[in-house]
């Protein structure tokens, strides 16, 4: 019995998603498979991917240029929230999944499909991100995950595809599994599965090795308006250009490499390597600008919100009531987060060395120790007495007992 008649499949052109096409049709009785390849800035030419889908048996092969939407509506929101999963991973890959899910749902509604599908296995985070996001956007749509259920090894999957005219991939010397978009790259598998092994230089593309970086530092200025990056070195940029430029500038200095043990949602630990030069610089600059323009209580309270926000995104809950509520909080805090941050890029490090804002809460005449000092030093004694009064009473009571 067919699980669905018409299916929209998230398509990358790789082995698994290509094999999904004949598998859905021949094993699960799907009558029509429409593929959707989303261009999130992964740098690949998608016309061959579109043609390959037809060769594998797709009735329609869609290609969506979603780069601007990805940066503007997903990455910039995450930057406003300083989103860093486990304080290290800026969610460069995870941020693309809710957008792809949205594109799948929209295509399904446009073409009258009764299901959507993806090529995720049962071991990673992406299956959760897709399934939950799709359910949030259209709970009536079925979600099919053939690769999670077919139980075939890599070799068996390739052999199955060959039966239906899908050529075996050219054998690669690289054993790594790589995912890329405009925000960065994630690299895993191969020798990286040993947490003790240093990542070989061959896995990195965006951030240069320290030995090959310039011997002189480079300064870059990033301008923000209400928490959204708008300019690089004083030049206004559209979202895609801004991220592309910063990837090149920061990557040239070896900035943006991450090597971490990551706690996956499915309960296992995974050694992950990431490159995200622009995203790391933007979050660092944005957080610093917040320290200049937000009051202490908002800044400190927002740190907890940021951790929760990062976990929601990582765990596939982009379209959830809590995430929506946190978005409202974050956006309200950004109303006065405008200004410019200057960073020094040198030998793998991005260091904030200057910041300015028309909404700065820094009062030089209160902070200075020079002759212009306007701070009332005499007021400190009374403040300290009242501030420390609960501690004083507690101490006296303890000494009496």
HELIX and SHEET records of a PDB file:
HELIX    1   1 UNK A   15  UNK A   26  1                                  12    
HELIX    2   2 UNK A   46  UNK A   55  1                                  10    
HELIX    3   3 UNK A   67  UNK A   69  1                                   3    
HELIX    4   4 UNK A   70  UNK A   75  3                                   6    
HELIX    5   5 UNK A   76  UNK A   80  1                                   5    
HELIX    6   6 UNK A   94  UNK A  111  1                                  18    
HELIX    7   7 UNK A  126  UNK A  137  1                                  12    
HELIX    8   8 UNK A  146  UNK A  149  1                                   4    
HELIX    9   9 UNK A  154  UNK A  163  1                                  10    
HELIX   10  10 UNK A  190  UNK A  193  5                                   4    
HELIX   11  11 UNK A  201  UNK A  203  5                                   3    
HELIX   12  12 UNK A  210  UNK A  212  5                                   3    
HELIX   13  13 UNK A  239  UNK A  252  1                                  14    
HELIX   14  14 UNK A  277  UNK A  293  1                                  17    
HELIX   15  15 UNK A  296  UNK A  314  1                                  19    
HELIX   16  16 UNK A  321  UNK A  333  1                                  13    
HELIX   17  17 UNK A  334  UNK A  336  5                                   3    
HELIX   18  18 UNK A  364  UNK A  367  1                                   4    
HELIX   19  19 UNK A  379  UNK A  400  1                                  22    
SHEET    1   A 5 UNK A  60  UNK A  65  0                                        
SHEET    2   A 5 UNK A  32  UNK A  39  1                                        
SHEET    3   A 5 UNK A   6  UNK A  10  1                                        
SHEET    4   A 5 UNK A 115  UNK A 117  1                                        
SHEET    5   A 5 UNK A 142  UNK A 144  1                                        
SHEET    1   B 4 UNK A 177  UNK A 181  0                                        
SHEET    2   B 4 UNK A 184  UNK A 188 -1                                        
SHEET    3   B 4 UNK A 269  UNK A 275 -1                                        
SHEET    4   B 4 UNK A 257  UNK A 263 -1                                        
SHEET    1   C 5 UNK A 235  UNK A 236  0                                        
SHEET    2   C 5 UNK A 228  UNK A 232 -1                                        
SHEET    3   C 5 UNK A 218  UNK A 225 -1                                        
SHEET    4   C 5 UNK A 339  UNK A 346 -1                                        
SHEET    5   C 5 UNK A 349  UNK A 356 -1                                        
END                                                                             
